[in-house]
Amino acid sequence: MKDFRYFLTKCRYVIFGRKQEIVNNFFRRGVIIGKRCLIYSNILTSDSYLIEIKDDVVISTYVRFVTHDYSVKKVIHDKANLFGRIVIGSNRFIGEGSILMYGVELANNIIVAAGSVVTHSFSESNIIIGGNPAKKIGDWDGFKEKSLGKALNVRNCKDIIKEHPDLLVKR
């Protein structure tokens, strides 16, 4: 727990885009992590060696990785767990509050919508998945077209929104 508190104090450096490797180095205790990843969740589990994250991945806040399932003990009394690797391809975004289940592999170039429960693998690239259980809900081209006029850079965002409140997304 002490180590995670240290991580939280260092997390502010990531928010401002500096010293990104501080966060990644904390999670390298068992998790395989590629280059240029931004991790805003505690992704450590008792089976961290079963998690692999490739390059250029962003993991938002409150994302959970489930690497094993003890429930099988209730139906197979001489066994205790089901285990599975979780492999995250390159150039991915995992939205806030998502859950990735054991055995899931995600191809490159996938966006996981916030609050999704990913219960099976996706081999198709350039897609957006979401829901419970997660399914394909769109592709990158459609998302780009829909978001192009609304997307903002983080710098000066507050000032831009004050001047142009019409840029805020409405659902």
C-alpha positions as CSV (number, residue, x, y, z in Angstrom):
1,M,0.0,0.0,0.0
2,K,2.9,2.3,0.8
3,D,4.2,1.9,-2.8
4,F,0.8,2.8,-4.3
5,R,0.6,6.0,-2.2
6,Y,4.0,6.8,-3.6
7,F,2.6,6.2,-7.1
8,L,-0.3,8.5,-6.5
9,T,1.9,11.3,-5.4
10,K,3.9,10.9,-8.6
11,C,0.8,10.6,-10.8
12,R,0.5,14.4,-11.0
13,Y,3.6,14.5,-13.2
14,V,1.8,12.4,-15.8
15,I,-1.1,14.8,-15.8
16,F,1.1,17.6,-16.9
17,G,2.9,15.4,-19.4
18,R,6.3,15.2,-17.6
19,K,8.2,12.2,-16.4
20,Q,5.8,9.6,-17.8
21,E,8.1,6.7,-17.1
22,I,7.8,7.2,-13.3
23,V,4.3,5.8,-13.4
24,N,5.2,3.0,-15.9
25,N,8.2,2.0,-13.8
26,F,6.0,1.5,-10.7
27,F,3.8,-1.0,-12.7
28,R,6.8,-2.8,-14.2
29,R,6.8,-5.0,-11.1
30,G,5.5,-8.0,-12.9
31,V,3.4,-6.3,-15.7
32,I,5.0,-6.2,-19.1
33,I,4.6,-2.6,-20.3
34,G,5.6,-1.1,-23.7
35,K,6.9,2.4,-24.5
36,R,5.0,5.7,-24.2
37,C,2.1,4.3,-22.1
38,L,0.0,6.5,-19.8
39,I,-1.5,4.6,-16.9
40,Y,-3.9,6.3,-14.5
41,S,-5.2,3.2,-12.7
42,N,-3.8,0.7,-10.3
43,I,-3.4,-2.2,-12.7
44,L,-1.5,-4.5,-10.2
45,T,-3.2,-7.8,-9.3
46,S,-2.0,-10.8,-7.5
47,D,-1.2,-12.2,-10.9
48,S,0.5,-9.1,-12.5
49,Y,2.7,-11.3,-14.6
50,L,-0.4,-12.2,-16.7
51,I,-0.8,-8.6,-17.9
52,E,0.9,-7.4,-21.1
53,I,0.5,-3.8,-22.3
54,K,2.1,-2.9,-25.7
55,D,3.3,0.5,-26.9
56,D,1.3,3.8,-26.9
57,V,-1.5,2.7,-24.6
58,V,-3.6,5.0,-22.4
59,I,-5.4,3.4,-19.5
60,S,-7.8,5.8,-17.9
61,T,-8.9,6.0,-14.2
62,Y,-10.6,3.1,-12.3
63,V,-9.8,0.5,-14.9
64,R,-9.7,-3.1,-13.5
65,F,-7.9,-6.1,-14.8
66,V,-9.3,-9.5,-13.6
67,T,-6.6,-12.2,-14.2
68,H,-8.3,-15.0,-12.4
69,D,-11.7,-16.3,-11.2
70,Y,-12.1,-18.2,-8.0
71,S,-15.8,-19.1,-8.6
72,V,-14.9,-22.4,-10.3
73,K,-14.1,-23.7,-6.8
74,K,-17.9,-23.8,-6.2
75,V,-18.5,-26.3,-9.0
76,I,-15.2,-28.1,-9.3
77,H,-14.2,-28.8,-5.7
78,D,-10.7,-30.0,-6.3
79,K,-9.8,-26.9,-8.4
80,A,-9.5,-23.3,-7.2
81,N,-9.1,-20.9,-10.1
82,L,-9.4,-20.1,-13.8
83,F,-6.4,-18.0,-15.0
84,G,-5.9,-16.1,-18.2
85,R,-3.5,-13.5,-19.7
86,I,-4.7,-10.1,-20.6
87,V,-2.9,-8.6,-23.7
88,I,-3.5,-5.1,-24.7
89,G,-2.3,-4.3,-28.3
90,S,-0.5,-1.1,-29.3
91,N,-2.1,2.4,-29.8
92,R,-5.1,1.7,-27.5
93,F,-7.3,3.7,-25.2
94,I,-9.1,2.1,-22.3
95,G,-11.9,4.3,-21.0
96,E,-12.7,5.1,-17.3
97,G,-14.2,2.3,-15.2
98,S,-13.7,-0.4,-17.8
99,I,-13.1,-4.0,-16.7
100,L,-11.0,-6.4,-18.7
101,M,-11.5,-10.1,-17.9
102,Y,-9.0,-12.9,-17.9
103,G,-8.1,-14.4,-21.3
104,V,-8.9,-11.2,-23.2
105,E,-6.6,-10.1,-26.0
106,L,-7.2,-6.8,-27.8
107,A,-5.7,-6.0,-31.3
108,N,-3.9,-2.8,-32.1
109,N,-5.9,0.5,-32.6
110,I,-8.9,-0.2,-30.4
111,I,-10.8,2.3,-28.2
112,V,-12.6,0.8,-25.2
113,A,-15.6,3.0,-24.2
114,A,-15.9,4.1,-20.6
115,G,-17.6,1.6,-18.3
116,S,-17.2,-1.4,-20.7
117,V,-16.8,-5.0,-19.5
118,V,-14.6,-6.7,-21.9
119,T,-15.4,-10.5,-21.6
120,H,-13.9,-11.7,-24.9
121,S,-11.1,-11.0,-27.3
122,F,-11.2,-8.6,-30.3
123,S,-8.9,-9.2,-33.3
124,E,-10.2,-6.5,-35.5
125,S,-8.2,-3.2,-35.5
126,N,-9.4,0.4,-35.8
127,I,-12.7,-0.2,-33.9
128,I,-14.4,1.2,-30.9
129,I,-15.9,-1.3,-28.4
130,G,-18.3,-0.7,-25.5
131,G,-21.0,-2.0,-23.3
132,N,-21.6,-4.9,-21.0
133,P,-20.5,-7.3,-22.4
134,A,-18.4,-5.2,-24.8
135,K,-19.2,-5.4,-28.5
136,K,-18.1,-3.4,-31.6
137,I,-20.0,0.0,-31.5
138,G,-18.1,1.9,-34.2
139,D,-14.9,2.4,-36.1
140,W,-12.1,5.0,-36.0
141,D,-13.2,6.8,-39.2
142,G,-16.8,7.4,-37.9
143,F,-15.5,8.5,-34.5
144,K,-13.0,10.9,-36.2
145,E,-15.7,12.4,-38.4
146,K,-18.1,12.8,-35.4
147,S,-15.5,14.4,-33.2
148,L,-13.4,16.5,-35.5
149,G,-15.3,19.8,-34.9
150,K,-15.4,19.3,-31.1
151,A,-12.0,17.9,-30.2
152,L,-9.7,20.3,-28.2
153,N,-6.2,20.4,-27.0
154,V,-5.7,20.3,-23.3
155,R,-3.7,23.6,-23.2
156,N,-6.0,26.6,-23.1
157,C,-9.0,24.3,-23.0
158,K,-10.8,26.3,-20.2
159,D,-10.4,29.6,-22.1
160,I,-11.5,28.2,-25.4
161,I,-14.6,26.7,-23.8
162,K,-15.5,30.0,-22.1
163,E,-15.3,31.7,-25.4
164,H,-17.0,28.9,-27.4
165,P,-19.4,26.9,-25.2
166,D,-20.9,25.4,-28.4
167,L,-17.8,23.2,-28.6
168,L,-18.9,21.2,-25.5
169,V,-20.3,17.8,-26.4
170,K,-24.0,17.3,-25.9
171,R,-25.6,13.9,-25.8
